[in-house]
């Protein structure tokens, strides 16, 4: 199942509204306001890939979101015996 962390840059003063909106997007497991280069970080997972892409798109289109940076998680599966 595709999983990713989405870093979210928000227009000043819109943090609480964006956090609440993103929290209710299907596929978002958690969202937190953070310090640093980005204002928020969300963890998402969805399957199939098209649904995953729709979650990212919904976050990007949220009113008040200025920019995002999506970091796909690479899961290594153990080799078959």
C-alpha positions in Angstrom: 0.0 0.0 0.0 1.5 3.4 -0.9 2.4 5.5 2.1 3.9 8.9 2.3 4.7 11.9 4.5 3.3 15.1 3.0 5.0 18.3 4.1 2.6 21.2 3.8 3.4 24.9 3.5 0.4 27.1 4.5 -0.5 30.8 4.0 0.0 32.7 7.3 -3.0 32.6 9.5 -4.6 29.6 7.8 -2.9 26.9 9.8 -5.8 25.8 12.0 -8.3 25.7 9.1 -5.9 23.8 6.9 -5.1 21.3 9.6 -8.8 20.6 10.3 -9.6 20.3 6.6 -6.6 18.0 5.8 -7.4 15.8 8.9 -10.8 14.9 7.3 -9.4 13.9 3.9 -9.9 10.2 3.4 -6.5 8.5 3.5 -4.9 10.9 5.9 -3.9 9.1 9.1 -2.6 12.0 11.0 -1.6 15.7 10.5 0.5 17.9 12.9 1.6 21.5 12.9 5.4 21.5 13.0 8.3 23.9 13.1 10.9 24.2 10.3 10.7 24.8 6.6 7.1 23.5 6.4 4.1 24.3 8.6 2.5 20.8 8.8 3.2 17.2 8.2 0.6 14.6 7.3 0.9 10.8 7.0 -1.1 9.3 4.2 -1.8 5.9 2.9 -4.3 4.6 0.3 -4.7 1.9 -2.3 -4.8 1.5 -5.2 -2.2 4.1 -6.5 -5.0 6.2 -8.1 -6.7 6.6 -4.7 -3.3 7.5 -3.2 -2.8 10.2 -5.9 -6.2 11.6 -5.2 -5.3 12.0 -1.5 -2.2 14.0 -2.4 -4.3 16.1 -4.9 -6.9 16.8 -2.3 -4.3 18.1 0.1 -2.7 20.2 -2.6 -6.0 21.8 -3.5 -7.0 22.6 0.1 -7.7 26.3 0.5 -4.8 28.0 2.3 -2.1 25.5 1.2 0.7 27.3 -0.5 3.0 24.3 -1.4 3.6 20.6 -0.6 6.4 18.2 -0.7 5.5 14.5 -0.7 8.0 11.9 0.5 7.0 8.4 -0.6 7.9 5.7 1.9 10.1 2.9 0.5 9.1 -0.4 2.1 11.6 -3.2 1.7 10.1 -6.6 1.8 12.2 -9.5 3.0 13.5 -11.8 0.3 11.6 -15.0 -0.5 13.0 -18.1 1.0 
